[in-house]
């Protein structure tokens, strides 16, 4: 995959607007400009009781940015169900009134010729975009190239190809065609698995990226705010090293808000993006050498070990990897675990800060000899269990999968319990409680692990690996009964600092990263 010679086009950020009334469209155009968009795409088929001349005139009179008009029929995924001639005449009128761009479907090509001829006759400055929507699984690259050739033959100024990826591996086909178009090409995939088609577009030769208005999320599209604050795609080029979060889901991740600003602060040409992965084997075989490294999230921290060429001995002993780096000298994938030290040192430092280390006399760890009650035996749970054991704690593990709890307990010389018994479990005074499950994570912020309220006060410290929200329901209730609380944000920051060192070979700017986390979370 390389860059596109045609794409001397400057990067453009486009905000889609799908409002039902013209007054709201005008407001949205102002919002789009304020939020950093370069152009807006207005869907005329979403306007209630659309009156072409009046509404188009109002929009164009009040525009602050270049405008793309689309008028999508129902047979191409839009809302318009009326007469085709009326639809195309509305788009022609948009050109006459001074539209910057008009978007027409490839399937309407026969009627499209009329608008092309009208444009030439009247020397309109507006440009025509020909669009093709592909349903289902993204076709092979050869078929996409044939489609690109067909669209180019229409004589359009810009061509656009939109797919609906069923798997993130399909996006590589989109990246592959970007260098092959003889005219400017907009190509992306909709849906959660298509997000990287927007974010990595400039690296692989694209020039046009969609970003949504704040409060108007669209699956597979970043928000204008994220583009502005986290990604800053104007800095991305073909030499940018890409790091991704492999997870399912990925929408909760705050990693891009931390890693991307830190890369720029360190003057490192890198980019960190969420990657919604369904099948690890397909993912690693498809993107065999395209990306420089990965963070690994739920539910893959254990499964991913088998896809690493080498695993650091510490991560191997834990049985979980949360960081993978492609070694530059030979391209091999090397797995590490930065979760363990990130979580355990956060807990230790909180205990020390509150004087819970025998007045400073303890020379080993404030966890030594304590009961460490762990909920969750997955990847994050394994890191916590091994970390607690290494500090001399006595580990008790609850998990909904009792066999998994028993396996982990055996590895750390601990004790396994059924998850259903958590509510009746009575800890000893001064114990540590650690949640390593996703329970309580956004959007299910009202949930928490089933610890009895009465027993919460027996714990010296309560830790929650969930970091969205920063203060989970579990931590709020632990605060109320006087326990020391440690947010998953602290673990996230510490493991990310170690990841930065592994990703870049540089020393992480820890103060900058902490300030960034505290301001964004």
C-alpha positions as CSV (number, residue, x, y, z in Angstrom):
1,X,0.0,0.0,0.0
2,X,1.5,3.3,-1.0
3,X,0.6,6.9,-1.5
4,X,-1.4,8.4,-4.3
5,X,0.4,10.5,-6.9
6,X,-2.9,12.1,-7.9
7,X,-3.6,13.2,-4.3
8,X,-1.8,16.5,-4.5
9,X,-5.3,17.6,-3.4
10,X,-5.1,19.2,0.1
11,X,-6.7,17.3,2.9
12,X,-10.3,18.2,3.4
13,X,-12.5,17.4,6.4
14,X,-16.2,17.1,5.6
15,X,-19.1,17.3,8.1
16,X,-22.2,15.4,7.0
17,X,-25.4,17.3,7.7
18,X,-28.7,15.4,7.7
19,X,-31.2,17.8,9.3
20,X,-34.9,18.0,8.6
21,X,-35.3,21.7,8.3
22,X,-33.2,24.4,6.6
23,X,-32.9,26.6,9.7
24,X,-31.2,23.7,11.5
25,X,-28.9,23.1,8.5
26,X,-27.8,26.8,8.6
27,X,-27.0,26.4,12.3
28,X,-25.2,23.1,11.6
29,X,-23.1,24.8,9.0
30,X,-22.0,27.4,11.5
31,X,-21.2,24.6,14.0
32,X,-19.2,22.7,11.4
33,X,-17.0,25.7,10.6
34,X,-16.4,26.4,14.4
35,X,-15.5,22.7,14.9
36,X,-12.9,22.6,12.2
37,X,-14.7,21.3,9.0
38,X,-13.5,22.5,5.6
39,X,-16.6,21.5,3.7
40,X,-20.2,20.3,4.5
41,X,-22.2,17.6,2.8
42,X,-26.0,18.3,3.0
43,X,-28.4,15.5,2.4
44,X,-31.4,17.1,0.7
45,X,-33.5,13.9,1.0
46,X,-33.6,14.4,4.8
47,X,-35.3,17.8,4.5
48,X,-39.0,17.7,5.3
49,X,-41.2,19.2,2.5
50,X,-38.2,20.1,0.4
51,X,-38.8,23.1,-1.9
52,X,-35.8,23.1,-4.1
53,X,-35.5,26.8,-5.2
54,X,-36.3,28.4,-1.8
55,X,-34.4,25.9,0.3
56,X,-31.3,25.7,-1.9
57,X,-31.1,29.5,-2.1
58,X,-31.4,29.9,1.7
59,X,-28.6,27.4,2.3
60,X,-26.3,28.9,-0.3
61,X,-26.9,32.4,0.9
62,X,-26.0,31.5,4.4
63,X,-23.1,29.1,3.8
64,X,-19.8,29.7,5.5
65,X,-18.0,26.7,3.9
66,X,-18.1,25.0,0.5
67,X,-21.2,22.8,0.2
68,X,-21.8,19.4,-1.3
69,X,-25.4,18.6,-2.1
70,X,-26.6,15.0,-2.3
71,X,-30.2,13.9,-2.9
72,X,-30.0,10.2,-2.3
73,X,-32.9,8.0,-3.5
74,X,-34.1,5.1,-1.4
75,X,-32.7,2.6,-3.9
76,X,-29.2,3.9,-2.9
77,X,-29.7,4.0,0.8
78,X,-31.3,7.5,1.0
79,X,-34.8,8.7,1.8
80,X,-36.1,10.1,-1.5
81,X,-39.0,8.1,-3.0
82,X,-40.4,10.4,-5.6
83,X,-40.0,11.1,-9.3
84,X,-36.4,10.6,-10.6
85,X,-36.6,13.6,-13.0
86,X,-37.6,15.9,-10.1
87,X,-34.7,14.7,-8.1
88,X,-32.2,15.3,-10.8
89,X,-33.6,18.7,-11.7
90,X,-33.1,19.7,-8.1
91,X,-29.5,18.8,-8.3
92,X,-29.1,20.7,-11.6
93,X,-30.7,23.7,-10.0
94,X,-28.2,23.4,-7.2
95,X,-25.4,23.7,-9.8
96,X,-27.1,26.8,-11.4
97,X,-27.4,28.5,-8.0
98,X,-23.7,28.1,-7.2
99,X,-23.3,24.8,-5.4
100,X,-19.6,23.9,-4.9
101,X,-20.2,20.2,-5.4
102,X,-23.1,18.0,-6.5
103,X,-23.0,14.3,-5.7
104,X,-24.7,11.9,-8.1
105,X,-25.0,8.1,-8.0
106,X,-23.2,6.1,-10.7
107,X,-26.5,4.2,-11.2
108,X,-28.0,7.4,-12.4
109,X,-25.3,7.9,-15.0
110,X,-27.7,8.1,-18.0
111,X,-29.4,11.2,-16.5
112,X,-26.1,12.4,-15.1
113,X,-24.9,13.2,-18.7
114,X,-27.5,16.0,-18.9
115,X,-26.1,17.7,-15.8
116,X,-22.5,17.3,-17.2
117,X,-23.5,18.9,-20.4
118,X,-25.3,21.7,-18.5
119,X,-22.2,22.3,-16.5
120,X,-20.0,22.7,-19.6
121,X,-22.5,24.9,-21.4
122,X,-22.9,27.3,-18.5
123,X,-19.3,27.1,-17.3
124,X,-20.3,26.4,-13.7
125,X,-17.5,26.4,-11.2
126,X,-19.1,23.6,-9.2
127,X,-17.7,20.1,-9.3
128,X,-19.5,16.9,-9.9
129,X,-18.9,13.8,-7.6
130,X,-20.0,10.4,-8.9
131,X,-20.6,8.0,-6.2
132,X,-21.0,4.2,-6.0
133,X,-22.3,2.4,-2.9
134,X,-21.3,-1.3,-2.5
135,X,-23.5,-3.4,-0.3
136,X,-22.4,-6.5,1.6
137,X,-18.8,-7.8,1.8
138,X,-16.3,-5.5,0.1
139,X,-15.4,-7.0,-3.3
140,X,-11.9,-8.1,-4.2
141,X,-9.4,-5.3,-5.1
142,X,-9.7,-6.2,-8.9
143,X,-13.5,-5.6,-8.8
144,X,-13.0,-2.3,-7.0
145,X,-10.5,-1.2,-9.6
146,X,-13.0,-2.0,-12.3
147,X,-15.5,0.2,-10.5
148,X,-13.1,3.0,-10.2
149,X,-12.4,2.8,-14.0
150,X,-16.1,2.9,-14.7
151,X,-16.6,6.0,-12.5
152,X,-13.6,7.7,-14.1
153,X,-15.1,7.2,-17.5
154,X,-18.1,9.4,-16.6
155,X,-15.9,12.5,-16.7
156,X,-16.7,13.4,-13.1
157,X,-14.4,15.8,-11.3
158,X,-14.3,13.6,-8.2
159,X,-15.3,9.9,-7.7
160,X,-16.5,8.3,-4.5
161,X,-16.6,4.7,-3.4
162,X,-18.4,3.7,-0.3
163,X,-18.5,0.2,1.2
164,X,-20.0,-1.4,4.3
165,X,-17.1,-3.5,5.7
166,X,-18.2,-6.6,7.6
167,X,-14.6,-7.1,8.8
168,X,-11.7,-4.7,9.3
169,X,-9.6,-6.7,7.0
170,X,-11.7,-5.5,4.1
171,X,-10.4,-2.0,4.5
172,X,-7.0,-3.0,3.1
173,X,-8.7,-3.3,-0.3
174,X,-9.8,0.4,0.0
175,X,-6.3,1.5,0.9
176,X,-5.0,-0.5,-2.1
177,X,-7.1,1.4,-4.7
178,X,-6.4,4.9,-3.5
179,X,-3.1,5.2,-5.5
180,X,-4.7,3.9,-8.6
181,X,-7.3,6.6,-9.5
182,X,-6.5,9.1,-12.2
183,X,-8.9,11.6,-10.7
184,X,-9.4,12.5,-7.0
185,X,-10.9,9.5,-5.2
186,X,-12.9,9.5,-2.0
187,X,-13.1,6.0,-0.6
188,X,-14.2,4.7,2.8
189,X,-16.3,2.2,4.6
190,X,-19.2,2.9,6.9
191,X,-19.8,1.2,10.2
192,X,-17.6,0.6,13.3
193,X,-15.2,-1.7,11.4
194,X,-14.6,1.1,8.8
195,X,-13.2,3.7,11.1
196,X,-9.6,3.3,10.0
197,X,-10.7,4.0,6.4
198,X,-11.2,7.6,7.6
199,X,-8.3,7.9,10.0
200,X,-5.6,6.4,7.9
201,X,-6.8,7.9,4.6
202,X,-4.0,10.5,4.3
203,X,-1.3,7.9,4.9
204,X,-2.4,5.8,2.0
205,X,-3.0,8.6,-0.5
206,X,-6.5,9.8,0.3
207,X,-7.5,13.5,0.7
208,X,-11.1,13.5,2.0
209,X,-12.2,12.5,5.5
210,X,-15.6,12.7,7.1
211,X,-16.0,14.0,10.7
212,X,-19.3,14.3,12.6
213,X,-20.7,17.3,14.4
214,X,-20.5,17.0,18.2
215,X,-23.6,15.2,19.5
216,X,-24.3,13.6,16.1
217,X,-22.4,10.3,16.1
218,X,-22.3,8.1,13.0
219,X,-20.8,4.6,13.3
220,X,-17.4,4.5,11.5
221,X,-16.9,8.3,11.5
222,X,-14.7,10.2,14.0
223,X,-16.1,13.4,15.4
224,X,-14.8,16.7,14.3
225,X,-13.6,17.2,17.9
226,X,-11.6,14.0,17.9
227,X,-10.1,14.9,14.5
228,X,-9.1,18.3,15.8
229,X,-7.9,17.3,19.3
230,X,-6.5,13.8,18.9
231,X,-5.7,12.9,15.3
232,X,-4.7,16.2,13.5
233,X,-4.6,14.4,10.2
234,X,-2.8,17.2,8.5
235,X,0.4,15.8,10.1
236,X,-0.1,12.3,8.7
237,X,1.9,11.2,5.7
238,X,3.1,8.0,4.0
239,X,6.0,7.7,6.5
240,X,3.7,7.9,9.6
241,X,4.0,4.8,11.8
242,X,0.6,3.4,12.7
243,X,-0.2,1.9,16.1
244,X,-3.6,0.4,16.8
245,X,-5.8,-0.7,19.7
246,X,-7.0,-4.2,18.9
247,X,-10.2,-4.7,20.8
248,X,-13.9,-5.5,20.5
249,X,-15.5,-3.1,21.1
250,X,-13.2,-0.1,20.8
251,X,-15.6,2.9,21.1
252,X,-14.7,3.4,24.8
253,X,-11.0,3.8,24.2
254,X,-9.3,7.0,25.3
255,X,-6.0,5.8,24.0
256,X,-6.0,8.1,20.9
257,X,-6.5,11.1,23.2
258,X,-3.3,10.3,25.0
259,X,-1.0,8.6,22.5
260,X,-1.5,11.0,19.5
261,X,-0.8,14.2,21.4
262,X,2.2,12.5,23.1
263,X,3.6,11.4,19.7
264,X,3.4,15.0,18.5
265,X,4.9,16.4,21.7
266,X,7.8,14.1,21.3
267,X,8.1,15.0,17.6
268,X,7.6,11.3,16.7
269,X,5.8,10.7,13.4
270,X,3.3,8.2,14.7
271,X,-0.5,7.7,14.9
272,X,-2.6,5.7,17.2
273,X,-6.1,4.5,16.1
274,X,-8.8,2.1,17.4
275,X,-9.2,-1.1,15.4
276,X,-12.4,-3.1,15.8
277,X,-11.2,-6.7,15.3
278,X,-13.4,-9.7,15.0
279,X,-10.9,-12.4,14.0
280,X,-7.3,-12.2,15.2
281,X,-6.0,-14.7,12.6
282,X,-7.6,-12.9,9.7
283,X,-6.4,-9.5,11.0
284,X,-2.7,-10.5,11.4
285,X,-2.5,-12.4,8.1
286,X,-4.1,-9.5,6.2
287,X,-2.1,-6.7,7.8
288,X,1.1,-8.7,7.9
289,X,3.5,-5.7,7.8
290,X,1.4,-2.6,7.6
291,X,1.4,-1.4,11.2
292,X,4.2,-0.7,13.7
293,X,2.6,-2.0,16.9
294,X,-0.5,-2.5,18.9
295,X,-2.2,-2.1,22.2
296,X,-4.4,-5.2,23.0
297,X,-7.7,-4.8,24.8
298,X,-10.7,-6.9,25.8
299,X,-11.2,-9.7,24.9
300,X,-7.9,-10.6,23.3
301,X,-5.1,-10.2,25.9
302,X,-4.7,-14.0,26.3
303,X,-5.6,-15.1,22.8
304,X,-3.1,-12.8,21.1
305,X,-0.1,-14.6,22.5
306,X,-0.3,-17.2,19.8
307,X,0.1,-14.5,17.1
308,X,3.3,-13.1,18.5
309,X,6.6,-14.3,17.1
310,X,8.2,-13.7,20.5
311,X,6.8,-13.0,24.0
312,X,8.7,-11.3,26.8
313,X,9.3,-13.8,29.6
314,X,7.3,-11.7,32.1
315,X,4.3,-11.5,29.8
316,X,4.7,-15.2,29.0
317,X,4.5,-16.1,32.7
318,X,1.4,-14.0,33.2
319,X,-0.2,-15.5,30.1
320,X,-1.5,-12.1,28.8
321,X,-0.1,-9.5,26.4
322,X,-1.4,-5.9,26.2
323,X,1.4,-4.5,24.0
324,X,2.9,-5.7,20.7
325,X,5.8,-4.1,18.9
326,X,6.9,-4.9,15.4
327,X,10.7,-5.1,15.7
328,X,12.3,-2.9,13.0
329,X,15.3,-5.1,12.3
330,X,13.3,-8.3,11.3
331,X,9.6,-7.3,11.4
332,X,8.8,-9.9,14.1
333,X,5.9,-9.2,16.5
334,X,7.1,-9.1,20.1
335,X,4.5,-9.2,22.9
336,X,4.8,-7.4,26.3
337,X,2.7,-6.8,29.4
338,X,2.6,-3.3,30.8
339,X,-0.7,-3.8,32.6
340,X,0.8,-5.6,35.6
341,X,3.2,-2.9,36.8
342,X,0.8,-0.2,35.8
343,X,-1.9,-1.5,38.0
344,X,0.2,-2.8,41.0
345,X,2.3,0.3,41.3
346,X,-0.8,2.5,41.3
347,X,-2.2,0.4,44.2
348,X,1.0,0.5,46.1
349,X,1.5,4.2,45.7
350,X,-2.0,4.9,46.9
351,X,-1.4,2.8,50.0
352,X,1.9,4.5,50.7
353,X,0.4,7.9,50.2
354,X,-2.3,7.1,52.8
355,X,0.3,5.8,55.3
356,X,-0.8,2.2,54.9
357,X,2.8,0.8,54.8
358,X,3.5,0.3,58.4
359,X,4.7,3.8,58.9
360,X,7.2,3.4,56.1
361,X,8.9,0.5,57.9
362,X,7.8,-2.0,55.2
363,X,10.8,-2.4,52.9
364,X,9.1,-4.8,50.4
365,X,5.6,-3.7,49.4
366,X,2.5,-2.5,51.3
367,X,0.7,-5.4,49.6
368,X,2.9,-8.0,51.3
369,X,0.7,-10.3,53.5
370,X,-2.6,-8.7,52.6
371,X,-5.6,-10.4,51.2
372,X,-6.0,-9.4,47.6
373,X,-9.6,-10.1,46.3
374,X,-9.6,-10.1,42.5
375,X,-12.8,-10.1,40.4
376,X,-12.1,-11.2,36.9
377,X,-9.6,-13.8,35.6
378,X,-9.2,-12.5,32.0
379,X,-6.2,-10.7,30.6
380,X,-6.3,-7.7,33.0
381,X,-7.1,-10.1,35.9
382,X,-4.1,-12.2,35.1
383,X,-1.8,-9.2,35.2
384,X,-3.2,-8.1,38.6
385,X,-3.0,-11.6,40.0
386,X,0.6,-12.1,39.1
387,X,1.5,-8.6,40.2
388,X,-0.2,-9.1,43.6
389,X,1.5,-12.5,44.1
390,X,4.9,-11.0,43.2
391,X,4.4,-8.5,46.0
392,X,3.6,-11.2,48.6
393,X,-0.2,-10.8,48.7
394,X,-2.6,-13.7,49.2
395,X,-4.9,-13.9,46.2
396,X,-8.5,-14.9,46.0
397,X,-10.1,-14.9,42.6
398,X,-13.8,-14.7,41.6
399,X,-14.8,-15.2,38.0
400,X,-18.1,-16.1,36.2
401,X,-16.1,-18.9,34.6
402,X,-15.0,-20.9,37.6
403,X,-12.7,-23.1,35.6
404,X,-10.8,-20.0,34.5
405,X,-10.7,-18.7,38.0
406,X,-9.2,-22.1,39.2
407,X,-6.6,-22.1,36.5
408,X,-5.4,-18.6,37.4
409,X,-5.5,-19.4,41.1
410,X,-3.4,-22.4,40.6
411,X,-0.8,-20.3,38.7
412,X,-0.5,-17.8,41.6
413,X,-0.9,-20.2,44.5
414,X,-4.2,-18.5,45.3
415,X,-7.8,-19.5,45.9
416,X,-10.7,-19.7,43.4
417,X,-14.3,-18.8,44.2
418,X,-17.5,-18.9,42.3
419,X,-18.7,-15.4,41.2
420,X,-22.1,-16.0,42.7
421,X,-20.5,-16.2,46.1
422,X,-19.0,-12.7,45.8
423,X,-22.0,-11.1,47.4
424,X,-21.7,-13.1,50.6
425,X,-17.9,-13.1,50.8
426,X,-16.6,-11.5,54.0
427,X,-13.1,-10.1,53.6
428,X,-10.7,-9.6,56.4
429,X,-10.0,-6.1,57.6
430,X,-7.4,-4.3,55.5
431,X,-8.0,-6.4,52.3
432,X,-7.7,-5.1,48.8
433,X,-10.5,-5.4,46.3
434,X,-9.7,-5.2,42.5
435,X,-12.2,-5.3,39.7
436,X,-10.7,-6.5,36.5
437,X,-14.0,-7.0,34.6
438,X,-15.6,-4.5,32.2
439,X,-18.6,-4.3,34.5
440,X,-19.4,-0.6,35.1
441,X,-17.8,0.6,31.8
442,X,-19.5,3.2,29.7
443,X,-22.3,3.0,28.6
444,X,-23.4,0.7,31.5
445,X,-22.2,3.1,34.2
446,X,-25.0,2.1,36.6
447,X,-23.6,-1.5,36.9
448,X,-21.0,-2.7,39.4
449,X,-19.6,-6.1,40.6
450,X,-21.9,-7.7,43.2
451,X,-19.9,-6.9,46.3
452,X,-22.2,-6.5,49.4
453,X,-22.4,-2.9,50.5
454,X,-21.7,-4.0,54.1
455,X,-18.4,-5.6,53.1
456,X,-17.1,-2.6,51.2
457,X,-16.1,-0.9,54.4
458,X,-13.8,-3.8,55.3
459,X,-11.6,-3.1,52.4
460,X,-8.6,-0.8,52.9
461,X,-8.5,-0.1,49.1
462,X,-10.7,-0.6,46.2
463,X,-9.3,-0.6,42.6
464,X,-11.3,-0.6,39.4
465,X,-9.6,-1.3,36.1
466,X,-12.5,0.4,34.3
467,X,-11.5,3.9,33.3
468,X,-14.6,5.2,31.5
469,X,-16.0,6.7,33.5
470,X,-13.1,7.8,35.7
471,X,-15.2,7.4,38.8
472,X,-17.2,4.2,38.5
473,X,-20.2,3.3,40.6
474,X,-18.0,0.8,42.5
475,X,-15.5,3.5,43.4
476,X,-18.1,6.1,44.4
477,X,-19.7,3.6,46.8
478,X,-16.2,2.7,48.2
479,X,-15.5,6.4,48.7
480,X,-18.7,6.7,50.7
481,X,-17.6,4.1,53.2
482,X,-14.1,5.5,53.6
483,X,-12.0,3.1,51.5
484,X,-9.0,4.3,49.5
485,X,-10.0,4.3,45.8
486,X,-7.8,3.9,42.7
487,X,-9.3,4.6,39.3
488,X,-8.4,2.6,36.2
489,X,-7.3,5.9,34.8
490,X,-4.1,5.6,36.9
491,X,-3.4,2.1,35.5
492,X,-4.2,3.3,32.0
493,X,-1.7,6.2,32.3
494,X,1.1,4.0,33.7
495,X,0.7,1.2,31.2
496,X,0.5,3.7,28.4
497,X,3.7,5.4,29.5
498,X,5.5,2.0,29.3
499,X,3.8,1.4,25.9
500,X,5.2,4.7,24.6
501,X,8.7,3.7,25.5
502,X,8.2,0.3,23.6
503,X,6.5,1.9,20.6
504,X,9.0,4.7,20.0
505,X,12.3,3.7,21.7
506,X,12.1,7.1,23.4
507,X,11.7,8.1,27.0
508,X,8.0,8.9,27.7
509,X,7.3,12.5,28.7
510,X,5.5,11.4,31.9
511,X,4.6,14.8,33.1
512,X,3.0,15.7,29.7
513,X,1.1,12.4,29.6
514,X,-0.2,12.9,33.1
515,X,-1.4,16.4,32.4
516,X,-3.0,15.2,29.2
517,X,-4.9,12.4,31.0
518,X,-6.1,14.6,33.8
519,X,-7.4,17.2,31.3
520,X,-9.2,14.8,29.0
521,X,-10.6,12.1,31.3
